[in-house]
């Protein structure tokens, strides 16, 4: 069986314990979570969106979707990987410590990747970058020999393209 990577958008009630219940579904059955983000998306209706990236066989992915849909606080589950075109983005803060030529090179690469300098000292930069996971990984890998000191990432956020909502 092939292992697939799927991005799911789960619309839930914004109340205490909901995230724990969703995460409990994954951990209780040994399902892996590669990325997880959650935020309120409709204050008037008290709704939040959980974006979860998981991996598994096609059968496991179907089980995950079915079990998520059965949870009481869940209003809808959208598998963005299979339900038409979607957008995925991630944000990272990347700290690079160095001087001289390495400092200049890190700025040059950041410019190529459209990363913004959000903090600067005599010996360090913190870059902010938004894009696909692959783009962020490539940037981080290039920063390693230049003095990569720290990385903080948001995890993936995603939604359907076009006029349809998820």
URMORA-V70205 format. One record per run of one state. SS is the DSSP state (helix for helix, strand for strand, loop for the rest). FROM is the first residue (numbers start at 0). TO is the last residue. If there is no record, write none. Layout:
SS|FROM|TO, SS|FROM|TO
This chain:
loop|0|2, strand|3|12, loop|13|16, helix|17|27, loop|28|30, strand|31|41, loop|42|45, strand|46|55, loop|56|56, helix|57|69, loop|70|72, strand|73|78, loop|79|84, strand|85|96, loop|97|99, helix|100|111, loop|112|114, strand|115|119, loop|120|122, strand|123|130, loop|131|131, helix|132|143, loop|144|146, strand|147|152, loop|153|155, strand|156|159, loop|160|165
